[in-house]
Protein backbone atom coordinates (compact mmCIF):
# COMPACT_ATOMS: atom_id res chain seq x y z
CA UNK A 1 0.00 0.00 0.00
CA UNK A 2 2.81 2.41 0.81
CA UNK A 3 4.24 1.94 -2.72
CA UNK A 4 0.90 3.03 -4.17
CA UNK A 5 0.84 6.10 -1.94
CA UNK A 6 4.43 7.00 -2.82
CA UNK A 7 3.70 6.50 -6.52
CA UNK A 8 0.67 8.82 -6.31
CA UNK A 9 2.70 11.42 -4.44
CA UNK A 10 5.44 11.29 -7.05
CA UNK A 11 3.05 11.33 -10.01
CA UNK A 12 1.07 14.27 -8.64
CA UNK A 13 4.10 16.15 -7.31
CA UNK A 14 2.82 16.11 -3.73
CA UNK A 15 5.44 16.40 -1.02
CA UNK A 16 3.48 15.45 2.10
CA UNK A 17 0.96 12.86 3.19
CA UNK A 18 -1.30 15.69 4.32
CA UNK A 19 -1.28 17.15 0.81
CA UNK A 20 -2.14 13.77 -0.65
CA UNK A 21 -4.98 13.29 1.82
CA UNK A 22 -6.31 16.76 0.96
CA UNK A 23 -6.30 15.95 -2.76
CA UNK A 24 -8.03 12.61 -2.17
CA UNK A 25 -10.59 14.43 -0.01
CA UNK A 26 -11.24 16.85 -2.88
CA UNK A 27 -11.91 13.97 -5.28
CA UNK A 28 -14.15 12.26 -2.71
CA UNK A 29 -16.19 15.37 -1.95
CA UNK A 30 -16.57 16.10 -5.65
CA UNK A 31 -17.80 12.58 -6.40
CA UNK A 32 -20.31 12.60 -3.56
CA UNK A 33 -21.58 16.07 -4.41
CA UNK A 34 -22.01 15.32 -8.11
CA UNK A 35 -24.19 12.32 -7.22
CA UNK A 36 -26.54 14.65 -5.35
CA UNK A 37 -26.49 17.14 -8.23
CA UNK A 38 -27.32 14.34 -10.69
CA UNK A 39 -30.15 13.05 -8.54
CA UNK A 40 -31.65 16.54 -8.17
CA UNK A 41 -31.32 17.59 -11.80
CA UNK A 42 -32.35 14.23 -13.25
CA UNK A 43 -35.40 14.28 -11.00
CA UNK A 44 -36.21 17.83 -12.08
CA UNK A 45 -35.88 16.83 -15.75
CA UNK A 46 -37.89 13.65 -15.24
CA UNK A 47 -35.04 11.29 -16.11
CA UNK A 48 -35.82 7.92 -14.51
CA UNK A 49 -35.74 4.17 -15.15
CA UNK A 50 -38.26 4.64 -17.98
CA UNK A 51 -36.02 7.11 -19.82
CA UNK A 52 -34.27 5.73 -22.91
CA UNK A 53 -30.60 4.99 -22.33
CA UNK A 54 -29.42 7.39 -25.03
CA UNK A 55 -31.33 10.27 -23.44
CA UNK A 56 -29.85 9.41 -20.05
CA UNK A 57 -26.32 9.26 -21.50
CA UNK A 58 -26.82 12.61 -23.24
CA UNK A 59 -28.10 14.16 -20.00
CA UNK A 60 -25.12 12.72 -18.16
CA UNK A 61 -22.65 14.21 -20.66
CA UNK A 62 -24.39 17.60 -20.80
CA UNK A 63 -25.08 18.00 -17.07
CA UNK A 64 -23.07 15.69 -14.84
CA UNK A 65 -19.68 15.86 -16.56
CA UNK A 66 -19.47 19.69 -16.51
CA UNK A 67 -20.85 19.77 -12.95
CA UNK A 68 -18.05 17.44 -11.85
CA UNK A 69 -15.41 19.69 -13.43
CA UNK A 70 -16.80 22.83 -11.78
CA UNK A 71 -17.18 21.14 -8.39
CA UNK A 72 -13.63 19.79 -8.58
CA UNK A 73 -12.30 23.30 -9.15
CA UNK A 74 -14.53 24.72 -6.42
CA UNK A 75 -13.42 22.19 -3.81
CA UNK A 76 -9.80 22.62 -4.92
CA UNK A 77 -10.11 26.36 -4.38
CA UNK A 78 -11.84 26.02 -1.01
CA UNK A 79 -9.28 23.51 0.27
CA UNK A 80 -6.25 25.41 -1.05
CA UNK A 81 -5.30 23.02 -3.85
CA UNK A 82 -6.60 25.04 -6.80
CA UNK A 83 -3.31 24.97 -8.73
CA UNK A 84 -3.07 21.18 -8.52
CA UNK A 85 -6.72 20.71 -9.52
CA UNK A 86 -6.43 23.25 -12.35
CA UNK A 87 -3.40 21.44 -13.80
CA UNK A 88 -5.13 18.07 -13.33
CA UNK A 89 -8.21 19.39 -15.18
CA UNK A 90 -6.14 20.71 -18.07
CA UNK A 91 -4.35 17.38 -18.51
CA UNK A 92 -7.59 15.40 -18.26
CA UNK A 93 -9.48 17.57 -20.73
CA UNK A 94 -6.53 17.49 -23.12
CA UNK A 95 -6.59 13.67 -23.02
CA UNK A 96 -10.32 13.62 -23.70
CA UNK A 97 -9.90 16.09 -26.57
CA UNK A 98 -7.17 13.93 -28.09
CA UNK A 99 -9.64 11.05 -28.35
CA UNK A 100 -11.70 13.09 -30.81
CA UNK A 101 -8.98 14.97 -32.70
CA UNK A 102 -6.91 13.08 -35.23
CA UNK A 103 -3.16 13.23 -35.20
CA UNK A 104 -2.68 14.26 -31.58
CA UNK A 105 -0.66 12.12 -29.26
CA UNK A 106 -2.82 11.35 -26.18
CA UNK A 107 0.30 11.13 -24.01
CA UNK A 108 1.70 14.54 -24.89
CA UNK A 109 1.61 17.38 -22.40
CA UNK A 110 -0.64 20.39 -23.04
N, CA, C and O atoms as CSV, one atom per row, in Angstrom:
chain,resi,resn,atom,element,x,y,z
A,1,UNK,N,N,0.822,-1.199,0.000
A,1,UNK,CA,C,0.000,0.000,0.000
A,1,UNK,C,C,0.865,1.261,0.000
A,1,UNK,O,O,0.535,2.252,-0.653
A,2,UNK,N,N,1.971,1.213,0.737
A,2,UNK,CA,C,2.810,2.414,0.809
A,2,UNK,C,C,3.443,2.715,-0.545
A,2,UNK,O,O,3.708,3.878,-0.848
A,3,UNK,N,N,3.693,1.683,-1.377
A,3,UNK,CA,C,4.240,1.940,-2.717
A,3,UNK,C,C,3.231,2.688,-3.572
A,3,UNK,O,O,3.600,3.567,-4.351
A,4,UNK,N,N,1.955,2.341,-3.428
A,4,UNK,CA,C,0.901,3.033,-4.167
A,4,UNK,C,C,0.832,4.496,-3.745
A,4,UNK,O,O,0.725,5.390,-4.584
A,5,UNK,N,N,0.895,4.725,-2.461
A,5,UNK,CA,C,0.843,6.096,-1.939
A,5,UNK,C,C,2.040,6.899,-2.428
A,5,UNK,O,O,1.890,8.040,-2.865
A,6,UNK,N,N,3.221,6.307,-2.356
A,6,UNK,CA,C,4.427,6.998,-2.822
A,6,UNK,C,C,4.366,7.268,-4.326
A,6,UNK,O,O,4.801,8.321,-4.791
A,7,UNK,N,N,3.830,6.320,-5.072
A,7,UNK,CA,C,3.700,6.499,-6.519
A,7,UNK,C,C,2.744,7.648,-6.843
A,7,UNK,O,O,3.018,8.461,-7.726
A,8,UNK,N,N,1.613,7.712,-6.117
A,8,UNK,CA,C,0.670,8.825,-6.308
A,8,UNK,C,C,1.323,10.155,-5.965
A,8,UNK,O,O,1.181,11.134,-6.697
A,9,UNK,N,N,2.036,10.184,-4.853
A,9,UNK,CA,C,2.695,11.424,-4.437
A,9,UNK,C,C,3.704,11.883,-5.482
A,9,UNK,O,O,3.794,13.072,-5.786
A,10,UNK,N,N,4.456,10.942,-6.027
A,10,UNK,CA,C,5.443,11.287,-7.049
A,10,UNK,C,C,4.762,11.747,-8.336
A,10,UNK,O,O,5.151,12.753,-8.930
A,11,UNK,N,N,3.748,11.004,-8.754
A,11,UNK,CA,C,3.049,11.330,-10.010
A,11,UNK,C,C,2.388,12.700,-9.941
A,11,UNK,O,O,2.422,13.464,-10.906
A,12,UNK,N,N,1.786,13.005,-8.792
A,12,UNK,CA,C,1.068,14.270,-8.644
A,12,UNK,C,C,1.955,15.402,-8.130
A,12,UNK,O,O,1.504,16.543,-8.042
A,13,UNK,N,N,3.192,15.108,-7.793
A,13,UNK,CA,C,4.099,16.148,-7.306
A,13,UNK,C,C,3.738,16.646,-5.922
A,13,UNK,O,O,3.926,17.821,-5.607
A,14,UNK,N,N,3.216,15.748,-5.094
A,14,UNK,CA,C,2.815,16.106,-3.735
A,14,UNK,C,C,3.951,15.728,-2.791
A,14,UNK,O,O,4.514,14.638,-2.891
A,15,UNK,N,N,4.283,16.632,-1.877
A,15,UNK,CA,C,5.437,16.402,-1.020
A,15,UNK,C,C,5.095,15.859,0.357
A,15,UNK,O,O,5.987,15.391,1.064
A,16,UNK,N,N,3.826,15.907,0.761
A,16,UNK,CA,C,3.476,15.447,2.104
A,16,UNK,C,C,2.251,14.543,2.058
A,16,UNK,O,O,1.446,14.593,1.128
A,17,UNK,N,N,2.137,13.719,3.087
A,17,UNK,CA,C,0.963,12.858,3.190
A,17,UNK,C,C,-0.304,13.692,3.398
A,17,UNK,O,O,-1.380,13.335,2.917
A,18,UNK,N,N,-0.162,14.798,4.115
A,18,UNK,CA,C,-1.302,15.687,4.318
A,18,UNK,C,C,-1.819,16.263,3.011
A,18,UNK,O,O,-3.027,16.365,2.798
A,19,UNK,N,N,-0.886,16.639,2.132
A,19,UNK,CA,C,-1.276,17.149,0.815
A,19,UNK,C,C,-1.990,16.101,-0.008
A,19,UNK,O,O,-2.967,16.395,-0.696
A,20,UNK,N,N,-1.497,14.867,0.065
A,20,UNK,CA,C,-2.137,13.771,-0.654
A,20,UNK,C,C,-3.538,13.508,-0.112
A,20,UNK,O,O,-4.484,13.320,-0.877
A,21,UNK,N,N,-3.663,13.497,1.216
A,21,UNK,CA,C,-4.984,13.294,1.820
A,21,UNK,C,C,-5.952,14.403,1.422
A,21,UNK,O,O,-7.131,14.141,1.182
A,22,UNK,N,N,-5.462,15.639,1.350
A,22,UNK,CA,C,-6.308,16.760,0.956
A,22,UNK,C,C,-6.805,16.588,-0.480
A,22,UNK,O,O,-7.973,16.840,-0.776
A,23,UNK,N,N,-5.915,16.162,-1.361
A,23,UNK,CA,C,-6.299,15.951,-2.759
A,23,UNK,C,C,-7.308,14.809,-2.877
A,23,UNK,O,O,-8.286,14.914,-3.618
A,24,UNK,N,N,-7.071,13.730,-2.151
A,24,UNK,CA,C,-8.027,12.612,-2.170
A,24,UNK,C,C,-9.378,13.028,-1.590
A,24,UNK,O,O,-10.424,12.575,-2.055
A,25,UNK,N,N,-9.350,13.890,-0.576
A,25,UNK,CA,C,-10.586,14.428,-0.009
A,25,UNK,C,C,-11.340,15.255,-1.044
A,25,UNK,O,O,-12.565,15.179,-1.129
A,26,UNK,N,N,-10.616,16.039,-1.827
A,26,UNK,CA,C,-11.240,16.852,-2.877
A,26,UNK,C,C,-11.955,15.956,-3.888
A,26,UNK,O,O,-13.094,16.229,-4.266
A,27,UNK,N,N,-11.283,14.885,-4.325
A,27,UNK,CA,C,-11.914,13.967,-5.277
A,27,UNK,C,C,-13.132,13.285,-4.654
A,27,UNK,O,O,-14.150,13.098,-5.320
A,28,UNK,N,N,-13.029,12.918,-3.393
A,28,UNK,CA,C,-14.148,12.261,-2.710
A,28,UNK,C,C,-15.346,13.187,-2.578
A,28,UNK,O,O,-16.471,12.803,-2.898
A,29,UNK,N,N,-15.107,14.402,-2.109
A,29,UNK,CA,C,-16.193,15.374,-1.951
A,29,UNK,C,C,-16.856,15.687,-3.285
A,29,UNK,O,O,-18.077,15.816,-3.375
A,30,UNK,N,N,-16.030,15.806,-4.314
A,30,UNK,CA,C,-16.574,16.097,-5.648
A,30,UNK,C,C,-17.462,14.958,-6.128
A,30,UNK,O,O,-18.554,15.199,-6.642
A,31,UNK,N,N,-17.009,13.731,-5.965
A,31,UNK,CA,C,-17.801,12.577,-6.396
A,31,UNK,C,C,-19.119,12.469,-5.660
A,31,UNK,O,O,-20.158,12.209,-6.268
A,32,UNK,N,N,-19.080,12.667,-4.357
A,32,UNK,CA,C,-20.309,12.595,-3.561
A,32,UNK,C,C,-21.269,13.715,-3.950
A,32,UNK,O,O,-22.467,13.486,-4.120
A,33,UNK,N,N,-20.736,14.923,-4.088
A,33,UNK,CA,C,-21.584,16.069,-4.413
A,33,UNK,C,C,-22.222,15.921,-5.791
A,33,UNK,O,O,-23.396,16.242,-5.970
A,34,UNK,N,N,-21.457,15.438,-6.758
A,34,UNK,CA,C,-22.011,15.321,-8.112
A,34,UNK,C,C,-23.126,14.270,-8.155
A,34,UNK,O,O,-24.025,14.366,-8.990
A,35,UNK,N,N,-23.080,13.283,-7.278
A,35,UNK,CA,C,-24.189,12.323,-7.217
A,35,UNK,C,C,-25.476,13.004,-6.761
A,35,UNK,O,O,-26.553,12.710,-7.280
A,36,UNK,N,N,-25.367,13.904,-5.800
A,36,UNK,CA,C,-26.543,14.650,-5.349
A,36,UNK,C,C,-27.041,15.598,-6.436
A,36,UNK,O,O,-28.247,15.742,-6.638
A,37,UNK,N,N,-26.109,16.243,-7.134
A,37,UNK,CA,C,-26.489,17.141,-8.229
A,37,UNK,C,C,-27.223,16.350,-9.311
A,37,UNK,O,O,-28.258,16.786,-9.814
A,38,UNK,N,N,-26.679,15.183,-9.666
A,38,UNK,CA,C,-27.316,14.339,-10.685
A,38,UNK,C,C,-28.724,13.934,-10.259
A,38,UNK,O,O,-29.672,14.021,-11.039
A,39,UNK,N,N,-28.843,13.495,-9.023
A,39,UNK,CA,C,-30.154,13.053,-8.540
A,39,UNK,C,C,-31.165,14.203,-8.601
A,39,UNK,O,O,-32.300,14.014,-9.039
A,40,UNK,N,N,-30.753,15.383,-8.164
A,40,UNK,CA,C,-31.647,16.539,-8.166
A,40,UNK,C,C,-32.035,16.947,-9.584
A,40,UNK,O,O,-33.217,17.116,-9.885
A,41,UNK,N,N,-31.044,17.104,-10.450
A,41,UNK,CA,C,-31.319,17.590,-11.804
A,41,UNK,C,C,-32.049,16.542,-12.635
A,41,UNK,O,O,-32.967,16.876,-13.383
A,42,UNK,N,N,-31.647,15.266,-12.511
A,42,UNK,CA,C,-32.352,14.232,-13.255
A,42,UNK,C,C,-33.800,14.138,-12.791
A,42,UNK,O,O,-34.697,13.938,-13.610
A,43,UNK,N,N,-34.038,14.277,-11.504
A,43,UNK,CA,C,-35.403,14.282,-10.996
A,43,UNK,C,C,-36.198,15.456,-11.533
A,43,UNK,O,O,-37.363,15.310,-11.903
A,44,UNK,N,N,-35.571,16.616,-11.575
A,44,UNK,CA,C,-36.212,17.826,-12.079
A,44,UNK,C,C,-36.552,17.690,-13.565
A,44,UNK,O,O,-37.590,18.168,-14.023
A,45,UNK,N,N,-35.655,17.027,-14.311
A,45,UNK,CA,C,-35.883,16.831,-15.748
A,45,UNK,C,C,-36.796,15.644,-16.048
A,45,UNK,O,O,-37.265,15.485,-17.175
A,46,UNK,N,N,-37.043,14.822,-15.046
A,46,UNK,CA,C,-37.889,13.653,-15.239
A,46,UNK,C,C,-37.152,12.441,-15.793
A,46,UNK,O,O,-37.774,11.520,-16.322
A,47,UNK,N,N,-35.819,12.440,-15.670
A,47,UNK,CA,C,-35.037,11.285,-16.114
A,47,UNK,C,C,-35.166,10.207,-15.049
A,47,UNK,O,O,-34.849,10.436,-13.881
A,48,UNK,N,N,-35.636,9.019,-15.460
A,48,UNK,CA,C,-35.816,7.923,-14.508
A,48,UNK,C,C,-35.565,6.591,-15.212
A,48,UNK,O,O,-35.005,6.563,-16.308
A,49,UNK,N,N,-35.973,5.501,-14.592
A,49,UNK,CA,C,-35.742,4.167,-15.155
A,49,UNK,C,C,-36.457,3.975,-16.487
A,49,UNK,O,O,-36.056,3.130,-17.288
A,50,UNK,N,N,-37.499,4.742,-16.730
A,50,UNK,CA,C,-38.263,4.637,-17.981
A,50,UNK,C,C,-37.604,5.410,-19.127
A,50,UNK,O,O,-37.964,5.218,-20.289
A,51,UNK,N,N,-36.662,6.263,-18.814
A,51,UNK,CA,C,-36.021,7.113,-19.816
A,51,UNK,C,C,-35.118,6.264,-20.706
A,51,UNK,O,O,-34.377,5.420,-20.202
A,52,UNK,N,N,-35.168,6.474,-22.022
A,52,UNK,CA,C,-34.274,5.730,-22.915
A,52,UNK,C,C,-32.805,5.968,-22.558
A,52,UNK,O,O,-32.420,7.064,-22.151
A,53,UNK,N,N,-32.013,4.941,-22.714
A,53,UNK,CA,C,-30.604,4.990,-22.328
A,53,UNK,C,C,-29.854,6.118,-23.028
A,53,UNK,O,O,-29.036,6.795,-22.405
A,54,UNK,N,N,-30.122,6.329,-24.311
A,54,UNK,CA,C,-29.418,7.393,-25.035
A,54,UNK,C,C,-29.727,8.772,-24.475
A,54,UNK,O,O,-28.850,9.634,-24.433
A,55,UNK,N,N,-30.956,8.987,-24.049
A,55,UNK,CA,C,-31.326,10.266,-23.437
A,55,UNK,C,C,-30.599,10.432,-22.103
A,55,UNK,O,O,-30.110,11.515,-21.782
A,56,UNK,N,N,-30.536,9.354,-21.336
A,56,UNK,CA,C,-29.845,9.414,-20.053
A,56,UNK,C,C,-28.348,9.669,-20.237
A,56,UNK,O,O,-27.755,10.443,-19.485
A,57,UNK,N,N,-27.745,9.034,-21.218
A,57,UNK,CA,C,-26.324,9.256,-21.497
A,57,UNK,C,C,-26.087,10.698,-21.929
A,57,UNK,O,O,-25.125,11.330,-21.491
A,58,UNK,N,N,-26.961,11.219,-22.789
A,58,UNK,CA,C,-26.822,12.605,-23.235
A,58,UNK,C,C,-26.955,13.565,-22.052
A,58,UNK,O,O,-26.187,14.519,-21.932
A,59,UNK,N,N,-27.926,13.311,-21.185
A,59,UNK,CA,C,-28.100,14.161,-20.001
A,59,UNK,C,C,-26.873,14.083,-19.104
A,59,UNK,O,O,-26.446,15.088,-18.536
A,60,UNK,N,N,-26.312,12.897,-18.980
A,60,UNK,CA,C,-25.116,12.717,-18.165
A,60,UNK,C,C,-23.960,13.559,-18.714
A,60,UNK,O,O,-23.277,14.258,-17.966
A,61,UNK,N,N,-23.755,13.481,-20.025
A,61,UNK,CA,C,-22.649,14.214,-20.656
A,61,UNK,C,C,-22.870,15.720,-20.572
A,61,UNK,O,O,-21.927,16.470,-20.322
A,62,UNK,N,N,-24.097,16.165,-20.778
A,62,UNK,CA,C,-24.393,17.597,-20.802
A,62,UNK,C,C,-24.433,18.206,-19.404
A,62,UNK,O,O,-24.065,19.367,-19.227
A,63,UNK,N,N,-24.874,17.441,-18.412
A,63,UNK,CA,C,-25.083,17.998,-17.066
A,63,UNK,C,C,-24.043,17.530,-16.060
A,63,UNK,O,O,-23.387,18.347,-15.414
A,64,UNK,N,N,-23.892,16.229,-15.927
A,64,UNK,CA,C,-23.071,15.692,-14.844
A,64,UNK,C,C,-21.583,15.925,-15.083
A,64,UNK,O,O,-20.874,16.324,-14.158
A,65,UNK,N,N,-21.098,15.692,-16.282
A,65,UNK,CA,C,-19.682,15.862,-16.563
A,65,UNK,C,C,-19.213,17.298,-16.286
A,65,UNK,O,O,-18.225,17.482,-15.575
A,66,UNK,N,N,-19.892,18.317,-16.827
A,66,UNK,CA,C,-19.465,19.688,-16.507
A,66,UNK,C,C,-19.619,20.029,-15.019
A,66,UNK,O,O,-18.793,20.753,-14.461
A,67,UNK,N,N,-20.669,19.513,-14.378
A,67,UNK,CA,C,-20.852,19.772,-12.948
A,67,UNK,C,C,-19.675,19.213,-12.160
A,67,UNK,O,O,-19.202,19.849,-11.218
A,68,UNK,N,N,-19.200,18.038,-12.534
A,68,UNK,CA,C,-18.048,17.440,-11.851
A,68,UNK,C,C,-16.822,18.333,-11.995
A,68,UNK,O,O,-16.098,18.554,-11.025
A,69,UNK,N,N,-16.585,18.845,-13.195
A,69,UNK,CA,C,-15.413,19.691,-13.432
A,69,UNK,C,C,-15.472,20.965,-12.588
A,69,UNK,O,O,-14.476,21.364,-11.984
A,70,UNK,N,N,-16.630,21.589,-12.553
A,70,UNK,CA,C,-16.796,22.825,-11.776
A,70,UNK,C,C,-16.654,22.548,-10.284
A,70,UNK,O,O,-15.985,23.298,-9.573
A,71,UNK,N,N,-17.279,21.479,-9.810
A,71,UNK,CA,C,-17.182,21.142,-8.393
A,71,UNK,C,C,-15.753,20.801,-7.997
A,71,UNK,O,O,-15.314,21.161,-6.905
A,72,UNK,N,N,-15.028,20.118,-8.862
A,72,UNK,CA,C,-13.635,19.788,-8.579
A,72,UNK,C,C,-12.814,21.063,-8.390
A,72,UNK,O,O,-12.028,21.166,-7.448
A,73,UNK,N,N,-12.998,22.024,-9.278
A,73,UNK,CA,C,-12.296,23.304,-9.151
A,73,UNK,C,C,-12.721,24.054,-7.892
A,73,UNK,O,O,-11.890,24.643,-7.201
A,74,UNK,N,N,-14.015,24.028,-7.600
A,74,UNK,CA,C,-14.531,24.716,-6.419
A,74,UNK,C,C,-13.939,24.131,-5.136
A,74,UNK,O,O,-13.442,24.870,-4.287
A,75,UNK,N,N,-13.990,22.811,-4.999
A,75,UNK,CA,C,-13.418,22.186,-3.807
A,75,UNK,C,C,-11.903,22.393,-3.744
A,75,UNK,O,O,-11.347,22.589,-2.663
A,76,UNK,N,N,-11.243,22.350,-4.891
A,76,UNK,CA,C,-9.805,22.619,-4.924
A,76,UNK,C,C,-9.490,24.014,-4.430
A,76,UNK,O,O,-8.522,24.216,-3.697
A,77,UNK,N,N,-10.306,24.980,-4.830
A,77,UNK,CA,C,-10.112,26.360,-4.378
A,77,UNK,C,C,-10.365,26.485,-2.876
A,77,UNK,O,O,-9.565,27.077,-2.152
A,78,UNK,N,N,-11.474,25.928,-2.420
A,78,UNK,CA,C,-11.843,26.019,-1.007
A,78,UNK,C,C,-10.786,25.374,-0.114
A,78,UNK,O,O,-10.476,25.887,0.961
A,79,UNK,N,N,-10.235,24.251,-0.563
A,79,UNK,CA,C,-9.282,23.511,0.265
A,79,UNK,C,C,-7.826,23.845,-0.056
A,79,UNK,O,O,-6.915,23.145,0.386
A,80,UNK,N,N,-7.606,24.913,-0.822
A,80,UNK,CA,C,-6.251,25.414,-1.051
A,80,UNK,C,C,-5.407,24.602,-2.015
A,80,UNK,O,O,-4.179,24.679,-1.973
A,81,UNK,N,N,-6.031,23.837,-2.871
A,81,UNK,CA,C,-5.304,23.024,-3.848
A,81,UNK,C,C,-5.722,23.371,-5.276
A,81,UNK,O,O,-5.721,22.514,-6.160
A,82,UNK,N,N,-6.079,24.639,-5.491
A,82,UNK,CA,C,-6.597,25.036,-6.798
A,82,UNK,C,C,-5.588,24.785,-7.910
A,82,UNK,O,O,-5.955,24.284,-8.973
A,83,UNK,N,N,-4.314,25.127,-7.679
A,83,UNK,CA,C,-3.312,24.973,-8.731
A,83,UNK,C,C,-3.170,23.515,-9.158
A,83,UNK,O,O,-3.084,23.219,-10.350
A,84,UNK,N,N,-3.145,22.604,-8.182
A,84,UNK,CA,C,-3.069,21.182,-8.520
A,84,UNK,C,C,-4.291,20.759,-9.332
A,84,UNK,O,O,-4.160,20.117,-10.374
A,85,UNK,N,N,-5.475,21.122,-8.851
A,85,UNK,CA,C,-6.722,20.713,-9.516
A,85,UNK,C,C,-6.802,21.321,-10.911
A,85,UNK,O,O,-7.229,20.652,-11.852
A,86,UNK,N,N,-6.399,22.575,-11.055
A,86,UNK,CA,C,-6.431,23.247,-12.351
A,86,UNK,C,C,-5.530,22.515,-13.349
A,86,UNK,O,O,-5.928,22.264,-14.487
A,87,UNK,N,N,-4.316,22.175,-12.915
A,87,UNK,CA,C,-3.405,21.441,-13.796
A,87,UNK,C,C,-3.942,20.045,-14.116
A,87,UNK,O,O,-3.814,19.574,-15.246
A,88,UNK,N,N,-4.538,19.388,-13.130
A,88,UNK,CA,C,-5.133,18.074,-13.331
A,88,UNK,C,C,-6.266,18.157,-14.355
A,88,UNK,O,O,-6.379,17.300,-15.232
A,89,UNK,N,N,-7.097,19.181,-14.242
A,89,UNK,CA,C,-8.211,19.393,-15.182
A,89,UNK,C,C,-7.686,19.596,-16.603
A,89,UNK,O,O,-8.193,18.996,-17.550
A,90,UNK,N,N,-6.676,20.440,-16.742
A,90,UNK,CA,C,-6.138,20.713,-18.074
A,90,UNK,C,C,-5.606,19.446,-18.723
A,90,UNK,O,O,-5.855,19.201,-19.903
A,91,UNK,N,N,-4.871,18.634,-17.957
A,91,UNK,CA,C,-4.351,17.376,-18.510
A,91,UNK,C,C,-5.487,16.430,-18.884
A,91,UNK,O,O,-5.464,15.820,-19.953
A,92,UNK,N,N,-6.475,16.309,-18.009
A,92,UNK,CA,C,-7.590,15.400,-18.255
A,92,UNK,C,C,-8.386,15.813,-19.486
A,92,UNK,O,O,-8.708,14.979,-20.332
A,93,UNK,N,N,-8.698,17.088,-19.584
A,93,UNK,CA,C,-9.479,17.565,-20.726
A,93,UNK,C,C,-8.687,17.460,-22.021
A,93,UNK,O,O,-9.257,17.213,-23.084
A,94,UNK,N,N,-7.373,17.648,-21.934
A,94,UNK,CA,C,-6.535,17.487,-23.120
A,94,UNK,C,C,-6.559,16.035,-23.596
A,94,UNK,O,O,-6.609,15.774,-24.798
A,95,UNK,N,N,-6.523,15.093,-22.655
A,95,UNK,CA,C,-6.589,13.671,-23.023
A,95,UNK,C,C,-7.923,13.334,-23.665
A,95,UNK,O,O,-7.972,12.587,-24.642
A,96,UNK,N,N,-8.994,13.874,-23.129
A,96,UNK,CA,C,-10.323,13.624,-23.704
A,96,UNK,C,C,-10.394,14.224,-25.103
A,96,UNK,O,O,-10.896,13.587,-26.029
A,97,UNK,N,N,-9.896,15.436,-25.257
A,97,UNK,CA,C,-9.896,16.087,-26.565
A,97,UNK,C,C,-9.116,15.262,-27.579
A,97,UNK,O,O,-9.528,15.149,-28.734
A,98,UNK,N,N,-8.003,14.689,-27.162
A,98,UNK,CA,C,-7.172,13.931,-28.092
A,98,UNK,C,C,-7.866,12.664,-28.593
A,98,UNK,O,O,-7.480,12.114,-29.624
A,99,UNK,N,N,-8.881,12.201,-27.874
A,99,UNK,CA,C,-9.642,11.048,-28.350
A,99,UNK,C,C,-10.464,11.391,-29.589
A,99,UNK,O,O,-10.769,10.517,-30.400
A,100,UNK,N,N,-10.819,12.667,-29.730
A,100,UNK,CA,C,-11.697,13.092,-30.811
A,100,UNK,C,C,-10.982,13.836,-31.927
A,100,UNK,O,O,-11.560,14.061,-32.990
A,101,UNK,N,N,-9.736,14.220,-31.698
A,101,UNK,CA,C,-8.985,14.973,-32.699
A,101,UNK,C,C,-7.909,14.071,-33.267
A,101,UNK,O,O,-7.112,13.494,-32.527
A,102,UNK,N,N,-7.891,13.954,-34.570
A,102,UNK,CA,C,-6.909,13.084,-35.230
A,102,UNK,C,C,-5.508,13.689,-35.176
A,102,UNK,O,O,-5.319,14.905,-35.212
A,103,UNK,N,N,-4.545,12.790,-35.090
A,103,UNK,CA,C,-3.156,13.226,-35.201
A,103,UNK,C,C,-2.523,13.681,-33.909
A,103,UNK,O,O,-1.311,13.895,-33.877
A,104,UNK,N,N,-3.281,13.837,-32.844
A,104,UNK,CA,C,-2.682,14.256,-31.583
A,104,UNK,C,C,-2.251,13.043,-30.795
A,104,UNK,O,O,-2.916,12.007,-30.805
A,105,UNK,N,N,-1.146,13.179,-30.121
A,105,UNK,CA,C,-0.658,12.116,-29.258
A,105,UNK,C,C,-1.339,12.236,-27.900
A,105,UNK,O,O,-1.173,13.263,-27.243
A,106,UNK,N,N,-2.093,11.243,-27.448
A,106,UNK,CA,C,-2.823,11.352,-26.179
A,106,UNK,C,C,-1.915,11.423,-24.963
A,106,UNK,O,O,-2.370,11.767,-23.872
A,107,UNK,N,N,-0.627,11.102,-25.135
A,107,UNK,CA,C,0.299,11.128,-24.012
A,107,UNK,C,C,1.141,12.392,-23.968
A,107,UNK,O,O,1.988,12.536,-23.086
A,108,UNK,N,N,0.925,13.309,-24.904
A,108,UNK,CA,C,1.697,14.539,-24.890
A,108,UNK,C,C,1.151,15.512,-23.867
A,108,UNK,O,O,-0.029,15.469,-23.521
A,109,UNK,N,N,1.996,16.371,-23.393
A,109,UNK,CA,C,1.614,17.377,-22.400
A,109,UNK,C,C,0.956,18.556,-23.100
A,109,UNK,O,O,1.296,18.866,-24.242
A,110,UNK,N,N,0.003,19.224,-22.420
A,110,UNK,CA,C,-0.638,20.391,-23.043
A,110,UNK,C,C,0.318,21.554,-23.158
A,110,UNK,O,O,-0.057,22.615,-23.658
